[in-house]
Amino acid sequence: MSFSLNTNITSLQAQNNLRASSDFQSKTINRVTSGLRIVNSGDDASGLAIANGFRSDQAVLTQGIRNANDGLSTLQTIDGGMNNISMLLDRARTLAAQSASGTFAGDRGNLNSEFTNVLQEIDRQSQAVGMNTGGEFAKSLTTFIGGGKDATGASSANSAAISNGTVSVNLSTSAVDTKALGLGTFKTAAPSDTTLGAIVAGGGSGVGFVFSGAGFSDTAAVTVTAATMTSAKSLTEVVAAINANIAVQSAVPANSAFKAANITASLTSDGNGIAFSSTNNQFSVVDDGGAGMAAAKNILGTTTTGGSVSAGGSQSSSLGFVTVAATDAQQLVFTTADANGNQVSAKVNLNVGDARTTALASINLALQTAGGNLAKLVAVNADGAGTGIKIMGSQNFQTFIGATTTGGTGVNDGAGVVAADQNHSVTSAVPAGAAAGAVDISTVANAQQAVNALASAVATLGSAQAVVGKGENNFNYAMNLAQSQSTNLAAAESRIRDADLASEAANLTKAQILIQAGTAALAQANSAPQAILSLLK
């Protein structure tokens, strides 16, 4: 055994062990007091990175659950409004059924007044819950909840993962105001200067009108010729004559589309004009250019032969047209939404030499062939000069105008020919200057039409409620999954980050004993060199 005065190895070893025990005690106390296994990054760097990822995902899911709850509350508010509208439709059908009876002896004016108020209340309530046509919530709604992954399992910086963590509810075709429910009419604006004298003088052998709409346009357009009106005594008689001939024409099986449009002529509220309306379809009407052309133009309010009058309350876009030249060809694409709110389209190719009549036939054939909501669009003559095309429909649509070789011919945006190599799109809008009306029950005939329209409205409302109900269920399903994911993420993070207090309590006792023993040992090690004094005596 050797003794050294300058270096006390035993003391140094005791100091190192005591320092390690002190650090162990300090770390254990931090874990016990914080409840965390990872207090500092150095405790478990890789574990901390994983735990932080879990915590971040959990924060996203927590907010996502709040988002879903907000979305569910919105849908519940809409659902409540739709339930009220359902009761209003019940009342409207009751009033319409009462007025539709030929034996009703009361005042139909009173019935119609209440009926009108009911329709106005439907519009008010639909707007209050944002479900009027073009309303705040009558569109595709997306709510981000989180927790999504792509096909490979990745969950960050990935559009597929974001999409998979998003709940979508498409309410773009679920509006429930009177327009969306089919309780508004597509109506032409009657001129204020319609006079019986002009009709009688210009009636000739019959006043002819050519009607165009979805399924009855171009060569299938329906011509209605009212009997001679040279002996008409009032505008009421003129209306009756026109409707009588419409009824005869619509009874022809080949004109089933025209019959389904349910077009009628009626006097304006002031009794000084004649308007055409449909509860089902957008349409246009022109004079037939025959002997009664002057009378027809007076009724329609047009000044040129072949001038088209459109029914309002819907959507339309006016396009220009120049016969396709020998060097040009052009493609048109029409897009609109289907019953589920998805975009659908129909392509039309205009060939070299196509005139307007050929272009109209090609467009309508493609639209009718496409079916669905595209078949509800119709292309008609926009004017009598051969330079205009009007596209009409019962909902929003867009026309994509393809480029031509020279840019000098074909379809253009109505303001000028589309330049060569330039693509252009035109979005539909409510027709300018057109009138929109609403169904009424002021007469037996109108009330009977209203009964049918309300039956369709109830079905339409039911479809809209189904979409809302499906959205509510989707939010509930999504919240259940998000809550489960959040719980599991919290558990996974806890296993990495949180301390095992039972184990740490034992470690704390161990550390305290080690420090006490180390302190005593250090004291002994420090006193060991005193033995050298005994050697010097």
C-alpha positions as CSV (number, residue, x, y, z in Angstrom):
1,M,0.0,0.0,0.0
2,S,1.4,3.4,-1.0
3,F,0.5,6.8,0.4
4,S,0.4,10.0,-1.6
5,L,0.2,13.5,-0.1
6,N,-0.4,15.5,-3.3
7,T,-3.1,13.4,-4.9
8,N,-6.0,11.9,-2.9
9,I,-7.3,9.4,-5.5
10,T,-10.0,8.0,-3.2
11,S,-11.3,11.5,-2.6
12,L,-11.5,12.3,-6.3
13,Q,-13.3,9.0,-6.9
14,A,-15.7,9.8,-4.1
15,Q,-16.3,13.3,-5.5
16,N,-17.1,11.9,-9.0
17,N,-19.5,9.4,-7.6
18,L,-21.1,12.0,-5.4
19,R,-21.5,14.4,-8.3
20,A,-23.1,11.6,-10.4
21,S,-25.5,10.8,-7.6
22,S,-26.3,14.5,-7.2
23,D,-27.1,14.8,-10.9
24,F,-29.2,11.7,-10.7
25,Q,-31.1,13.1,-7.7
26,S,-31.6,16.5,-9.5
27,K,-32.9,14.7,-12.6
28,T,-35.2,12.5,-10.6
29,I,-36.5,15.5,-8.6
30,N,-37.3,17.3,-11.9
31,R,-39.1,14.2,-13.2
32,V,-41.1,13.8,-10.0
33,T,-42.0,17.5,-9.7
34,S,-42.8,18.0,-13.4
35,G,-44.3,14.5,-14.1
36,L,-42.3,14.3,-17.3
37,R,-39.7,11.8,-18.3
38,I,-38.2,14.2,-20.8
39,V,-37.6,17.5,-19.1
40,N,-34.7,18.6,-21.3
41,S,-33.9,17.8,-24.9
42,G,-30.9,15.9,-23.8
43,D,-33.0,13.5,-21.8
44,D,-34.2,11.7,-25.0
45,A,-33.7,13.8,-28.1
46,S,-35.3,11.3,-30.6
47,G,-38.1,10.5,-28.2
48,L,-38.8,14.3,-27.8
49,A,-39.1,14.7,-31.6
50,I,-41.6,11.9,-31.8
51,A,-43.6,13.2,-28.8
52,N,-43.7,16.7,-30.2
53,G,-45.1,15.4,-33.5
54,F,-47.9,13.5,-31.5
55,R,-48.6,16.7,-29.5
56,S,-48.8,18.8,-32.7
57,D,-51.2,16.3,-34.3
58,Q,-53.3,16.3,-31.2
59,A,-53.5,20.1,-31.2
60,V,-54.8,20.0,-34.9
61,L,-57.4,17.3,-34.0
62,T,-58.6,19.3,-31.0
63,Q,-59.2,22.3,-33.2
64,G,-60.6,20.1,-35.9
65,I,-63.2,18.7,-33.4
66,R,-64.2,22.3,-32.6
67,N,-64.5,22.9,-36.4
68,A,-66.7,19.9,-36.8
69,N,-68.9,21.0,-33.9
70,D,-69.2,24.4,-35.5
71,G,-70.1,22.7,-38.9
72,L,-72.6,20.4,-37.1
73,S,-74.2,23.4,-35.4
74,T,-74.5,25.2,-38.8
75,L,-76.2,22.2,-40.3
76,Q,-78.5,21.8,-37.4
77,T,-79.6,25.4,-37.8
78,I,-80.2,24.8,-41.5
79,D,-82.1,21.6,-40.7
80,G,-84.3,23.5,-38.3
81,G,-85.1,26.1,-40.9
82,M,-85.9,23.4,-43.5
83,N,-88.3,21.8,-41.0
84,N,-90.1,25.1,-40.7
85,I,-90.2,25.5,-44.5
86,S,-91.6,22.0,-44.7
87,M,-94.6,23.1,-42.5
88,L,-95.0,26.2,-44.7
89,L,-95.2,24.0,-47.8
90,D,-97.9,22.0,-46.0
91,R,-99.9,25.1,-45.5
92,A,-99.3,26.3,-49.1
93,R,-100.5,22.9,-50.4
94,T,-103.6,23.2,-48.2
95,L,-104.4,26.6,-49.6
96,A,-103.7,25.5,-53.2
97,A,-105.9,22.4,-52.9
98,Q,-108.7,24.5,-51.5
99,S,-108.5,27.0,-54.4
100,A,-108.2,24.2,-56.9
101,S,-111.7,23.0,-56.2
102,G,-114.3,24.3,-58.7
103,T,-116.9,24.1,-55.9
104,F,-115.1,26.6,-53.7
105,A,-117.5,29.5,-53.0
106,G,-115.2,31.8,-51.0
107,D,-112.9,34.6,-52.1
108,R,-109.9,33.2,-53.9
109,G,-108.2,36.6,-53.4
110,N,-108.0,35.9,-49.7
111,L,-106.6,32.5,-50.3
112,N,-104.0,33.8,-52.8
113,S,-103.0,36.6,-50.4
114,E,-102.2,34.1,-47.6
115,F,-100.6,31.8,-50.2
116,T,-98.3,34.7,-51.3
117,N,-97.4,35.5,-47.8
118,V,-96.5,31.8,-47.2
119,L,-94.1,31.9,-50.2
120,Q,-92.6,35.1,-49.0
121,E,-92.0,33.5,-45.6
122,I,-90.3,30.6,-47.3
123,D,-87.9,33.0,-49.0
124,R,-87.3,34.9,-45.8
125,Q,-86.6,31.8,-43.7
126,S,-84.4,30.2,-46.4
127,Q,-82.3,33.5,-46.5
128,A,-82.2,33.6,-42.7
129,V,-80.4,30.2,-42.6
130,G,-78.3,31.0,-45.7
131,M,-80.0,28.5,-48.0
132,N,-81.5,30.8,-50.5
133,T,-80.3,30.5,-54.1
134,G,-76.7,31.8,-54.0
135,G,-76.9,32.1,-50.3
136,E,-74.2,31.9,-47.7
137,F,-74.3,28.2,-47.2
138,A,-75.9,27.1,-50.5
139,K,-72.6,25.9,-51.8
140,S,-69.9,23.2,-51.2
141,L,-68.8,23.5,-47.6
142,T,-65.5,22.0,-46.5
143,T,-64.4,21.6,-42.8
144,F,-60.9,20.6,-41.9
145,I,-60.7,18.2,-39.1
146,G,-57.3,16.7,-39.4
147,G,-56.0,13.2,-38.9
148,G,-55.9,12.3,-42.6
149,K,-53.2,10.4,-44.3
150,D,-52.4,9.6,-48.0
151,A,-52.1,6.1,-49.5
152,T,-48.6,5.7,-48.2
153,G,-49.4,6.7,-44.6
154,A,-47.8,10.1,-44.8
155,S,-49.8,12.8,-42.9
156,S,-47.9,16.1,-43.4
157,A,-47.2,18.5,-46.2
158,N,-49.4,16.4,-48.4
159,S,-52.5,17.5,-50.3
160,A,-54.0,14.0,-50.3
161,A,-53.6,13.8,-46.5
162,I,-55.2,17.2,-46.1
163,S,-58.1,16.2,-48.3
164,N,-58.5,12.9,-46.4
165,G,-58.7,15.0,-43.2
166,T,-61.5,17.2,-44.6
167,V,-65.2,16.7,-44.5
168,S,-67.2,18.1,-47.4
169,V,-70.9,18.8,-47.5
170,N,-72.1,20.0,-50.9
171,L,-75.2,22.1,-50.5
172,S,-74.9,23.9,-53.8
173,T,-78.0,22.1,-55.2
174,S,-79.9,22.2,-51.9
175,A,-81.2,25.7,-51.8
176,V,-84.8,25.9,-50.5
177,D,-86.1,29.3,-51.5
178,T,-89.1,29.4,-53.8
179,K,-86.9,29.6,-56.9
180,A,-84.9,26.5,-56.0
181,L,-88.1,24.7,-55.0
182,G,-89.7,25.4,-58.4
183,L,-92.3,27.8,-57.0
184,G,-91.1,30.7,-59.1
185,T,-92.1,31.0,-62.7
186,F,-90.0,31.6,-65.7
187,K,-91.8,34.6,-67.1
188,T,-91.4,37.0,-70.0
189,A,-91.6,40.7,-69.4
190,A,-94.8,42.0,-71.0
191,P,-94.6,45.4,-72.8
192,S,-96.5,48.3,-71.3
193,D,-97.9,49.4,-74.6
194,T,-99.8,46.1,-75.5
195,T,-103.0,47.3,-77.1
196,L,-106.1,45.4,-78.1
197,G,-106.4,47.6,-81.2
198,A,-102.9,46.6,-82.5
199,I,-103.7,42.9,-81.9
200,V,-107.0,43.1,-83.7
201,A,-105.5,45.0,-86.6
202,G,-102.5,42.8,-87.0
203,G,-104.2,39.5,-86.2
204,G,-104.8,38.5,-89.7
205,S,-105.6,34.8,-90.0
206,G,-103.9,33.9,-86.7
207,V,-101.2,35.2,-84.4
208,G,-98.3,32.8,-84.4
209,F,-95.6,32.2,-81.7
210,V,-92.6,29.9,-81.9
211,F,-91.5,28.4,-78.6
212,S,-88.0,27.1,-77.9
213,G,-86.8,25.3,-74.8
214,A,-85.0,22.3,-73.5
215,G,-86.2,19.5,-75.7
216,F,-88.1,21.6,-78.1
217,S,-85.8,23.9,-80.1
218,D,-84.5,24.4,-83.6
219,T,-86.3,22.0,-85.9
220,A,-88.3,20.7,-82.9
221,A,-89.4,24.2,-81.9
222,V,-93.2,24.4,-81.3
223,T,-95.3,26.9,-83.2
224,V,-98.6,27.9,-81.7
225,T,-101.0,29.8,-83.9
226,A,-104.0,31.3,-82.1
227,A,-107.2,31.7,-84.0
228,T,-108.1,34.9,-85.8
229,M,-108.2,37.8,-83.3
230,T,-109.9,40.4,-85.5
231,S,-113.0,40.0,-83.4
232,A,-111.4,39.9,-79.9
233,K,-113.1,42.2,-77.5
234,S,-110.5,42.2,-74.7
235,L,-107.0,41.1,-73.8
236,T,-108.6,38.4,-71.7
237,E,-110.0,36.9,-74.9
238,V,-106.6,37.1,-76.5
239,V,-105.1,35.2,-73.6
240,A,-107.8,32.6,-73.7
241,A,-107.3,32.1,-77.4
242,I,-103.5,31.7,-77.0
243,N,-103.9,29.2,-74.1
244,A,-106.5,27.2,-76.0
245,N,-104.1,26.7,-78.9
246,I,-101.1,26.0,-76.5
247,A,-103.3,23.2,-74.9
248,V,-104.0,21.7,-78.3
249,Q,-100.4,21.8,-79.3
250,S,-99.1,20.4,-76.0
251,A,-101.5,17.4,-76.3
252,V,-99.6,16.1,-79.3
253,P,-97.4,13.2,-78.1
254,A,-94.4,14.4,-80.1
255,N,-94.4,17.6,-78.2
256,S,-94.0,16.0,-74.8
257,A,-91.1,18.3,-73.8
258,F,-93.3,21.3,-74.7
259,K,-96.1,19.9,-72.7
260,A,-93.9,19.3,-69.7
261,A,-92.8,23.0,-69.8
262,N,-96.3,23.9,-68.9
263,I,-96.2,27.3,-70.7
264,T,-99.2,29.6,-70.3
265,A,-100.2,33.1,-71.3
266,S,-101.6,35.5,-68.7
267,L,-102.5,39.1,-68.2
268,T,-100.2,41.3,-66.1
269,S,-101.4,42.4,-62.7
270,D,-102.5,45.8,-64.2
271,G,-104.4,44.0,-67.0
272,N,-102.5,46.0,-69.7
273,G,-100.0,43.4,-70.9
274,I,-99.7,39.7,-71.8
275,A,-96.8,37.6,-70.5
276,F,-95.8,34.0,-71.0
277,S,-94.7,31.9,-68.1
278,S,-93.7,28.3,-67.1
279,T,-93.4,26.8,-63.7
280,N,-90.9,24.2,-64.9
281,N,-88.6,25.5,-67.7
282,Q,-86.7,28.4,-69.1
283,F,-87.8,29.1,-72.6
284,S,-87.9,31.8,-75.4
285,V,-90.6,32.8,-77.8
286,V,-90.5,34.7,-81.1
287,D,-93.1,35.6,-83.7
288,D,-93.5,33.1,-86.5
289,G,-93.2,35.8,-89.2
290,G,-96.6,35.0,-90.6
291,A,-99.7,37.0,-91.3
292,G,-100.2,37.8,-87.6
293,M,-96.6,39.0,-87.1
294,A,-97.6,42.6,-86.2
295,A,-99.9,41.3,-83.5
296,A,-97.3,38.9,-82.2
297,K,-94.7,41.6,-82.0
298,N,-97.1,43.8,-80.1
299,I,-97.8,41.1,-77.6
300,L,-94.1,40.2,-77.2
301,G,-92.8,43.8,-77.2
302,T,-90.3,43.1,-80.1
303,T,-89.6,45.4,-83.0
304,T,-87.9,43.1,-85.5
305,T,-89.1,39.9,-87.0
306,G,-87.6,36.9,-85.2
307,G,-86.7,39.0,-82.2
308,S,-86.4,36.5,-79.2
309,V,-88.0,37.2,-75.9
310,S,-86.6,35.1,-73.0
311,A,-88.4,34.0,-69.9
312,G,-86.7,35.4,-66.8
313,G,-86.0,34.2,-63.3
314,S,-83.3,31.8,-64.4
315,Q,-79.9,32.0,-66.0
316,S,-78.8,32.9,-69.5
317,S,-75.8,34.1,-71.5
318,S,-75.8,35.9,-74.8
319,L,-73.1,34.9,-77.4
320,G,-72.2,36.3,-80.8
321,F,-71.9,34.2,-83.9
322,V,-70.3,34.5,-87.3
323,T,-70.6,31.6,-89.8
324,V,-67.6,29.3,-89.4
325,A,-65.1,30.0,-92.2
326,A,-63.3,27.4,-94.3
327,T,-60.2,27.7,-92.2
328,D,-61.8,27.6,-88.8
329,A,-63.2,24.9,-86.5
330,Q,-64.1,25.5,-82.9
331,Q,-65.0,23.6,-79.7
332,L,-67.5,24.7,-77.1
333,V,-67.7,23.2,-73.6
334,F,-70.8,23.7,-71.4
335,T,-70.4,23.0,-67.7
336,T,-72.9,23.0,-64.9
337,A,-73.5,21.1,-61.6
338,D,-75.3,17.8,-61.3
339,A,-77.7,16.8,-58.5
340,N,-74.7,16.1,-56.2
341,G,-73.0,19.4,-57.0
342,N,-70.3,17.8,-59.1
343,Q,-69.3,19.6,-62.3
344,V,-70.5,17.9,-65.5
345,S,-69.7,19.0,-69.1
346,A,-70.7,18.6,-72.7
347,K,-68.5,19.3,-75.7
348,V,-69.7,20.7,-79.0
349,N,-67.5,20.8,-82.1
350,L,-68.4,23.4,-84.7
351,N,-67.2,22.5,-88.2
352,V,-66.1,24.4,-91.2
353,G,-69.0,26.2,-92.9
354,D,-71.5,25.8,-90.0
355,A,-74.2,28.5,-90.0
356,R,-76.1,29.6,-86.9
357,T,-79.0,27.1,-87.5
358,T,-76.4,24.3,-87.7
359,A,-74.5,25.5,-84.7
360,L,-77.8,25.7,-82.7
361,A,-78.7,22.1,-83.7
362,S,-75.2,20.8,-82.8
363,I,-75.3,22.6,-79.4
364,N,-78.8,21.3,-78.5
365,L,-78.1,17.8,-79.7
366,A,-75.0,17.6,-77.5
367,L,-76.8,19.1,-74.4
368,Q,-79.8,16.7,-74.8
369,T,-77.5,13.7,-75.3
370,A,-75.5,14.6,-72.2
371,G,-78.7,14.4,-70.1
372,G,-79.2,15.4,-66.5
373,N,-78.9,19.1,-65.8
374,L,-77.1,19.7,-69.0
375,A,-80.3,18.6,-70.9
376,K,-82.0,21.5,-69.1
377,L,-79.9,24.0,-71.1
378,V,-81.1,25.2,-74.4
379,A,-79.6,27.3,-77.2
380,V,-81.9,29.6,-79.1
381,N,-81.8,32.5,-81.6
382,A,-80.9,35.6,-79.7
383,D,-82.1,37.9,-82.4
384,G,-83.6,38.0,-85.9
385,A,-80.4,39.2,-87.6
386,G,-78.6,35.8,-87.5
387,T,-75.7,37.1,-85.4
388,G,-76.7,36.0,-81.9
389,I,-77.0,32.8,-79.8
390,K,-78.6,32.7,-76.4
391,I,-77.9,29.8,-74.0
392,M,-80.6,29.5,-71.3
393,G,-81.0,27.2,-68.3
394,S,-82.6,26.8,-64.9
395,Q,-79.3,27.0,-62.9
396,N,-75.8,28.5,-63.2
397,F,-73.7,27.3,-66.0
398,Q,-70.6,28.3,-67.9
399,T,-69.7,28.3,-71.6
400,F,-66.1,27.8,-72.6
401,I,-65.4,29.2,-76.0
402,G,-62.5,27.5,-77.8
403,A,-60.0,29.3,-80.0
404,T,-60.3,29.3,-83.7
405,T,-57.6,29.5,-86.4
406,T,-58.1,33.0,-87.5
407,G,-60.3,34.3,-84.7
408,G,-62.7,35.8,-87.2
409,T,-65.6,33.3,-87.2
410,G,-67.5,31.1,-84.9
411,V,-69.0,31.7,-81.5
412,N,-67.7,34.7,-79.5
413,D,-68.5,36.3,-76.2
414,G,-71.1,38.6,-77.5
415,A,-68.9,41.6,-77.3
416,G,-66.7,40.7,-80.2
417,V,-65.0,37.8,-82.0
418,V,-62.7,35.8,-79.8
419,A,-59.1,36.3,-81.1
420,A,-57.2,33.5,-82.6
421,D,-55.5,31.1,-80.1
422,Q,-57.5,32.7,-77.3
423,N,-59.8,30.7,-75.1
424,H,-62.6,32.5,-73.4
425,S,-65.4,31.6,-70.9
426,V,-68.7,33.2,-70.3
427,T,-70.6,32.7,-67.1
428,S,-74.4,32.8,-67.0
429,A,-76.4,35.4,-65.2
430,V,-80.0,36.4,-64.6
431,P,-81.3,37.7,-68.0
432,A,-81.4,41.5,-68.1
433,G,-84.8,43.0,-68.3
434,A,-86.6,39.7,-67.8
435,A,-89.4,39.3,-65.3
436,A,-89.6,36.6,-62.7
437,G,-92.9,35.6,-61.1
438,A,-94.3,33.2,-58.6
439,V,-97.0,30.6,-58.7
440,D,-100.4,31.8,-57.5
441,I,-103.8,30.3,-56.7
442,S,-106.0,33.2,-57.9
443,T,-107.8,30.9,-60.4
444,V,-108.7,27.2,-60.5
445,A,-106.3,26.6,-63.3
446,N,-103.4,28.4,-61.5
447,A,-104.2,26.6,-58.2
448,Q,-104.1,23.2,-60.0
449,Q,-100.7,24.1,-61.4
450,A,-99.6,25.2,-57.9
451,V,-100.7,21.8,-56.5
452,N,-98.4,20.0,-58.9
453,A,-95.6,22.5,-58.4
454,L,-95.9,22.2,-54.6
455,A,-95.8,18.4,-54.8
456,S,-92.4,18.7,-56.7
457,A,-91.3,21.3,-54.1
458,V,-91.9,18.9,-51.3
459,A,-89.8,16.2,-53.0
460,T,-87.1,18.8,-53.7
461,L,-87.1,19.9,-50.1
462,G,-86.9,16.3,-49.0
463,S,-83.8,15.8,-51.2
464,A,-82.2,18.9,-49.7
465,Q,-83.0,17.7,-46.1
466,A,-81.4,14.4,-47.0
467,V,-78.2,16.1,-48.0
468,V,-78.2,18.1,-44.8
469,G,-78.9,15.0,-42.7
470,K,-76.1,13.1,-44.4
471,G,-73.8,16.0,-43.6
472,E,-74.8,15.9,-40.0
473,N,-74.0,12.2,-39.8
474,N,-70.7,12.7,-41.6
475,F,-69.7,15.3,-39.0
476,N,-70.6,13.0,-36.2
477,Y,-68.7,10.1,-37.7
478,A,-65.7,12.4,-38.3
479,M,-65.8,13.7,-34.7
480,N,-65.9,10.2,-33.3
481,L,-62.8,9.2,-35.3
482,A,-61.0,12.5,-34.5
483,Q,-61.8,12.0,-30.8
484,S,-60.4,8.5,-30.9
485,Q,-57.3,9.6,-32.8
486,S,-56.7,12.4,-30.3
487,T,-57.0,10.1,-27.3
488,N,-54.6,7.6,-28.9
489,L,-52.2,10.3,-29.8
490,A,-52.3,11.6,-26.2
491,A,-51.6,8.1,-24.9
492,A,-48.7,7.6,-27.3
493,E,-47.2,10.9,-26.3
494,S,-47.6,10.1,-22.6
495,R,-45.8,6.8,-23.0
496,I,-42.8,8.8,-24.4
497,R,-42.9,12.0,-22.5
498,D,-44.5,11.3,-19.1
499,A,-42.5,10.0,-16.2
500,D,-43.3,6.7,-14.4
501,L,-43.7,8.2,-10.9
502,A,-43.5,4.8,-9.1
503,S,-40.1,4.2,-10.7
504,E,-39.0,7.8,-10.2
505,A,-40.0,7.7,-6.5
506,A,-37.8,4.6,-6.1
507,N,-35.0,6.4,-7.9
508,L,-35.4,9.4,-5.6
509,T,-34.9,7.2,-2.6
510,K,-32.0,5.6,-4.2
511,A,-30.4,9.0,-5.1
512,Q,-30.9,10.2,-1.5
513,I,-29.2,7.1,-0.1
514,L,-26.3,7.4,-2.6
515,I,-25.7,11.0,-1.7
516,Q,-25.8,10.4,2.0
517,A,-23.4,7.4,1.6
518,G,-21.2,9.3,-0.8
519,T,-21.0,12.3,1.5
520,A,-19.9,10.0,4.4
521,A,-17.4,8.2,2.1
522,L,-16.0,11.5,0.9
523,A,-15.4,12.6,4.5
524,Q,-13.5,9.3,5.1
525,A,-11.5,9.8,1.9
526,N,-10.6,13.3,2.8
527,S,-9.3,12.2,6.3
528,A,-7.3,9.3,4.9
529,P,-4.1,11.4,4.2
530,Q,-3.9,12.1,8.0
531,A,-2.5,8.6,8.4
532,I,0.7,9.9,6.9
533,L,1.3,12.0,10.0
534,S,1.6,8.7,12.0
535,L,4.5,7.8,9.7
536,L,6.3,11.0,10.5
537,K,6.2,10.7,14.2
